Amino acid sequence: MTAASLLVRLLPLKNGIAKMIGKKMAFQKGGKVKAPWDKPRPDDLPKPKKLSSAAKSSAKAAAKAAGRPYPNLVDNMRAAAKRK
């Protein structure tokens, strides 16, 4: 893991700095950054499972901390990845 990718993971997304750094890194590599909702689900993944109640509450807490009234796709994906 490079220092720049670690920095992107550590910075909160709400201030926009991490988004800007991520886009700059992708631009330097010659690619475009796509939002998760703009990408199709990879074929090699198994069928999606429902979030557990603990994962749902974790996603709700993340949304509340970010100032959103309900969790978005990114909150749900982060909560689903925590259980692995």
C-alpha positions as CSV (number, residue, x, y, z in Angstrom):
1,M,0.0,0.0,0.0
2,T,1.5,3.3,-1.0
3,A,1.4,6.4,1.2
4,A,-1.0,8.2,-1.2
5,S,-3.5,5.3,-1.1
6,L,-3.2,5.2,2.7
7,L,-3.9,8.9,2.8
8,V,-7.0,8.5,0.6
9,R,-8.3,5.9,3.0
10,L,-7.6,7.9,6.1
11,L,-9.0,11.3,5.0
12,P,-12.8,11.8,5.5
13,L,-14.7,12.0,2.2
14,K,-17.0,14.8,3.4
15,N,-14.3,17.5,3.1
16,G,-13.6,16.6,-0.6
17,I,-9.8,16.3,-0.2
18,A,-9.8,12.5,-0.4
19,K,-12.0,12.7,-3.6
20,M,-9.6,15.2,-5.1
21,I,-6.5,13.1,-4.3
22,G,-8.2,9.9,-5.6
23,K,-9.1,11.6,-8.9
24,K,-5.6,13.0,-9.3
25,M,-4.1,9.5,-8.7
26,A,-6.4,7.9,-11.3
27,F,-5.7,10.7,-13.8
28,Q,-2.0,10.1,-13.4
29,K,-2.5,6.4,-14.1
30,G,-4.6,7.2,-17.2
31,G,-7.9,6.0,-15.9
32,K,-11.1,7.6,-14.8
33,V,-12.7,7.4,-11.4
34,K,-16.2,6.0,-11.5
35,A,-18.6,6.1,-8.6
36,P,-19.7,2.7,-7.3
37,W,-23.3,3.3,-8.5
38,D,-22.0,3.9,-12.1
39,K,-20.1,0.5,-12.2
40,P,-21.8,-2.8,-13.0
41,R,-21.5,-5.5,-10.3
42,P,-18.5,-7.8,-11.1
43,D,-19.5,-11.2,-12.5
44,D,-17.1,-13.1,-10.2
45,L,-18.9,-12.0,-7.0
46,P,-21.4,-14.3,-5.4
47,K,-25.1,-13.3,-5.0
48,P,-25.5,-10.3,-2.7
49,K,-26.6,-11.1,0.8
50,K,-28.9,-8.9,3.0
51,L,-27.2,-6.8,5.6
52,S,-27.5,-8.0,9.2
53,S,-29.1,-5.8,11.8
54,A,-25.7,-4.9,13.2
55,A,-24.4,-4.0,9.7
56,K,-27.5,-1.8,9.1
57,S,-27.0,0.0,12.4
58,S,-23.3,0.5,11.5
59,A,-24.3,2.0,8.2
60,K,-26.9,4.2,9.8
61,A,-24.3,5.4,12.3
62,A,-21.9,6.2,9.5
63,A,-24.6,8.2,7.7
64,K,-25.4,10.1,10.8
65,A,-21.8,10.9,11.4
66,A,-21.5,12.3,7.9
67,G,-24.7,14.4,8.3
68,R,-27.0,12.3,6.1
69,P,-30.5,11.3,7.2
70,Y,-30.1,7.8,5.9
71,P,-27.3,5.5,4.7
72,N,-26.2,5.6,1.0
73,L,-24.6,2.8,-1.1
74,V,-21.1,3.6,0.2
75,D,-22.2,3.3,3.8
76,N,-23.9,0.0,3.1
77,M,-20.8,-1.3,1.2
78,R,-18.5,-0.3,4.0
79,A,-20.8,-2.0,6.6
80,A,-21.0,-5.2,4.5
81,A,-17.2,-5.3,4.2
82,K,-16.7,-5.0,7.9
83,R,-18.3,-8.4,8.6
84,K,-15.8,-10.2,6.4
